[in-house]
C-alpha cells in the first residue's frame, strides 16, 4: 500500500509542478498553448504562474546572465559612474542592515527582559547574563562584519574616484 502511494506521489508531483508553466507557441497566425516545449518551427514564449503573478518570457532568446558581483569586481564591464552608484547602493544597504540589526537586538533584549521578569529572575542571574551576552555578541558580530564590508567598499570607491580624477585632469589639459 505504501509503495502504491509513493508511486502515485512520484507520478502526480511532476505534473503539478508543470501546471504552473505553460508554453505559448506561435507560427504565422497560429497560437497554441501547451504544457510541453514547442516544436522547433514555432516561436516559444514561456508563461509562468506563481503566487498569483503571471510572467511571460520569450524563451527563444538565450538569456545571458551577468553576475552582479562579477560586474562590480570587473570594473571594465560597467562605467565608473555606474560602478560608483552600485557601490553607494551597497554601502547604503549595509548601513540600513546595521540599523535593522540594532532594532532586532533591542527587540531580543526586551523579550529576554520580559522572560526574566515573569520567571522572577534577578538581573544578576547567570543564565540571564549569559543569554544577554549571547544576544549582544551575535548582533555585534553581524554589525562588525557589515562595517568591515563598508570599509572595503569605501576604500574601493575612493580608489575609483582618485583613479578617475587624474584622467579628468589629463583631459582638461588637452582641451
Helices and strands as residue ranges (DSSP letters): H 2-18, E 21-27, E 30-34, E 43-50, E 53-58, H 68-73, G 75-77, H 80-118, H 126-174
